[in-house]
Amino acid sequence: QVQLVESGGGLVQPGGSLTLSCATSGFPFISYAMNWYRQTPGKERELVATISLSDDMTNYVDSVKGRFTISRDNAKATTYLQMNSLKPEDTAVYYCNTYYYANNYWGQGTQVTVSA
């Protein structure tokens, strides 16, 4: 059974930092790319960052380039999203995701709120 469990969200002031974690199980983590998405009410889920299975390729949506860093620890089957210089427009529910055996798997999400 594939499981993805996000943690690390919370309330932070503009300019602050948070690190999200996504602990996984039930699939060969080392063999699959991992993604972070975010969603705000009334909007479609947005792909924020992707990391390849071999950790040598990362991609980011333009709005977070230079501020967010995606990483993975294959030994712990965990992926991370380090978020710096946070802005109010980064407020969203953040989800980790993988595409395994022709299925999209999602965590339950973690709320990030950037507000003074």
C-alpha positions as CSV (number, residue, x, y, z in Angstrom):
1,Q,0.0,0.0,0.0
2,V,1.5,3.3,-1.1
3,Q,1.6,6.0,1.5
4,L,2.8,9.6,1.4
5,V,2.7,11.6,4.7
6,E,3.5,15.3,4.6
7,S,4.6,17.3,7.7
8,G,6.2,20.6,8.5
9,G,3.5,23.1,7.5
10,G,2.5,26.0,9.7
11,L,2.1,29.7,10.1
12,V,5.1,31.8,9.2
13,Q,5.8,35.5,8.7
14,P,6.7,36.9,5.3
15,G,10.4,36.4,4.7
16,G,10.5,33.4,6.9
17,S,11.3,29.8,6.2
18,L,9.8,26.3,6.5
19,T,10.9,22.8,5.5
20,L,8.2,20.4,4.5
21,S,8.8,16.6,4.7
22,C,7.1,13.8,2.9
23,A,7.7,10.3,4.3
24,T,6.8,7.5,1.9
25,S,6.3,3.7,2.0
26,G,4.9,1.0,-0.1
27,F,6.8,1.6,-3.4
28,P,10.5,1.6,-4.5
29,F,11.1,5.2,-3.6
30,I,14.6,5.2,-5.1
31,S,13.3,4.4,-8.5
32,Y,10.7,7.2,-8.9
33,A,10.7,10.9,-9.3
34,M,8.9,13.0,-6.6
35,N,6.9,16.1,-6.9
36,W,5.6,18.9,-4.6
37,Y,2.3,20.5,-5.6
38,R,0.3,23.3,-3.9
39,Q,-3.4,24.3,-4.0
40,T,-5.4,27.3,-2.9
41,P,-9.2,27.4,-2.7
42,G,-10.9,27.7,-6.1
43,K,-7.7,27.1,-8.0
44,E,-6.2,24.0,-9.7
45,R,-3.4,22.2,-8.0
46,E,0.0,23.7,-9.2
47,L,3.2,21.8,-9.7
48,V,5.9,23.5,-7.6
49,A,8.9,21.3,-7.8
50,T,10.2,18.0,-9.1
51,I,13.2,15.9,-8.3
52,S,14.4,13.0,-10.5
53,L,15.0,9.6,-9.1
54,S,18.7,10.0,-9.2
55,D,18.7,13.4,-7.5
56,D,20.6,15.0,-10.3
57,M,17.7,17.0,-11.9
58,T,15.3,19.4,-10.3
59,N,12.7,21.7,-11.7
60,Y,10.7,24.5,-10.2
61,V,7.8,26.7,-11.2
62,D,9.1,30.2,-12.0
63,S,7.5,31.8,-8.9
64,V,9.6,29.8,-6.5
65,K,12.9,29.6,-8.3
66,G,15.7,30.8,-6.1
67,R,13.6,30.5,-2.9
68,F,12.6,26.8,-2.7
69,T,14.8,23.7,-2.8
70,I,13.5,20.2,-3.3
71,S,15.7,17.3,-2.1
72,R,15.4,13.6,-1.3
73,D,16.9,11.1,1.1
74,N,16.6,7.7,-0.6
75,A,17.8,5.9,2.6
76,K,14.8,7.4,4.4
77,A,12.4,7.3,1.5
78,T,11.6,10.9,2.2
79,T,11.5,14.0,0.1
80,Y,11.8,17.6,1.4
81,L,10.8,21.1,0.3
82,Q,12.9,23.8,1.8
83,M,11.1,27.1,1.5
84,N,12.9,30.4,2.1
85,S,11.9,34.0,1.7
86,L,8.3,33.0,1.9
87,K,5.6,35.4,0.6
88,P,1.9,35.6,1.3
89,E,1.2,34.2,-2.1
90,D,2.9,31.0,-1.1
91,T,0.0,30.3,1.2
92,A,-1.5,27.0,0.2
93,V,-2.0,23.4,1.0
94,Y,1.2,21.6,-0.1
95,Y,1.0,18.0,-1.3
96,C,3.7,15.5,-2.3
97,N,3.1,13.2,-5.2
98,T,4.5,10.4,-7.2
99,Y,3.4,8.6,-10.3
100,Y,3.7,4.8,-9.8
101,Y,2.4,2.0,-11.9
102,A,0.2,4.3,-13.9
103,N,-1.4,5.8,-10.8
104,N,-1.0,9.2,-9.1
105,Y,-0.5,9.0,-5.4
106,W,-0.9,11.9,-3.0
107,G,-0.4,12.7,0.6
108,Q,-3.0,14.3,2.8
109,G,-1.5,17.7,2.4
110,T,0.0,20.2,4.9
111,Q,-1.1,23.8,5.3
112,V,1.4,26.6,4.8
113,T,0.2,30.1,5.8
114,V,2.4,33.1,5.3
115,S,1.0,36.1,7.1
116,A,2.1,38.9,9.4
